[in-house]
Amino acid sequence: MSAPTPQQPADLVYRLEDRPPFANALLSAVTHLLAIFVPMITPALIVGSALNLPPEMTSYLVSMAMVASGIGTFLQVSRFGPVGSGLLSIQSVNFSFVGVMIALGSGMKAQGMDENAMMSALMGIAFAGAFIVAGSAWLLPYLKKVITPTVSGVVVMMIGLSLISVAITEFGGGFAAQGNGTFGSLQNIGLASFVLAVVLVFNCLKNPLLRMSGIAVGMIAGYAVALYLGMVDFSVLDNLPTLTLPVPFKYGFDFQPAPFMVAALVYLLSIFEAVGDLTATAMVSGEDYEGEAFRSRLRGGVLADGLVSVIATALGSLPLTTFAQNNGVIQMTGVASRHVGRYIAAILVLLGLFPVVGRAFTTIPSPVIGGAMVLMFGLITVAGVRILMSRGINRRETVIAATAIGLGLGVSFKPEVFALLPLKELFQNPICMGGCAALLMNLLMPHDNGSRVYLSDDLEV
């Protein structure tokens, strides 16, 4: 191992270019997977449940999420020319797109589209939008002037708020339970509450690894209880093929301009999410996080984020992004070696190729998912508040945020209010409505140099 430098703290066991022995690298890879595995497969499960997709479609979404995450992680850590950050940057499914996909997909189903046509349109929109991220890699300084913390904070808050309704539906038994009369039954509520309680208990522990594993442990415990109660249906595991081979544009390709504008806004936000995560990764890895070398890493990381989402959506997965959770694992283990990322990539691709893995996750009962998601989506909302307050907030920004949140949340309750407008899909989506309102007001309203209110550093959110 190389000697520490001013940029490389001595508490790192393996630094960026170090090659750990096989056993150490494998153990580190598994630790990283524990931090991302549940958040990685859950978006596909939620989208599949909310859109009432057949089990084979949902399991394919899960399988391709693993395969695409593996490919994306390999590109990020390896850094081929201008593509990739060359850091231990783990790629996984972007939660920001869950609400958008559900809203757009529900609208398409209401128009009479079948599942294949709907998935073709959703993946076509996501595929085209991914090029926005790839093309923005060289425009980062200009975008920062347009998408301020006020705008991105509002969008993140609206993502969390719009997803909470999905989470509470799963909490009560899911969309299927609403149809068969068991929604909100004591069994469903009890199971979801048990999962939530386990997650909360683990989040109160002092050990960082146990805290990070809380959601996974809660869902495993909930699944065990569901097995005991006879709530798990294994019939979907019958007659499965040995391998799931990725099929480019499996459901076809369809592009619809109006829904694309909704997805484009979330893609723009994901650029700054990637910038923040990559900066944090450089910091915890003991690498420079200023100067031209770092800006080159940043461009490569954002470019890889976009290209990986192009690959992911072409294969039939939801879009991907760099995962922040893995920065905590680097700090906890002291392993910042990018070569560990190749082990993670290989494991993810192998898991994704076996259909039994993806299909097994579709057997998780909705209350188990809902118990964990109520907390997770609430945390997304709180993250939006933190972004909004990160540089303080004055009267102008308060008015912008309040108006944008009011419009966005109002649309989520009464989407029909804008049904007569052209391009109504833009105005009826709470994320797009809130984000566009914040963006326009931020550009048009005169600046206010008055005093700012800051989120207290002691406040733990």
Secondary structure, DSSP 8 states (H G I E B T S, - for coil): -----TTS-TT-SB-TT----HHHHHHHHHHHHHHHHHHHHHHHHHHHHHTT--HHHHHHHHHHHHHHHHHHHHHHHH-BTTBS-SS---EEE-THHHHHHHHHHHHHHHTT--HHHHHHHHHHHHHHHHHHHHHGGG-HHHHHHHS-HHHHHHHHHHHHHHHHHHHHHHHTTHHHHHHHT-TT-HHHHHHHHHHHHHHHHHHT-S-HHHHHTHHHHHHHHHHHHHHHTT----GGGTT--S-----TTTT-----HHHHHHHHHHHHHHHHHHHHHHHHHHHHTT---SHHHHHHHHHHHHHHHHHHHHHHHHHT---EEE-THHHHHHHHH-B--THHHHHHHHHHHHHHH-HHHHHHHTTS-HHHHHHHHHHHHHHHHHHHHHHHHTT-B-HHHHHHHHHHHHHHHHHHH-GGGGTTSTTHHHHH-HHHHHHHHHHHHHHHS----S--B---TT---
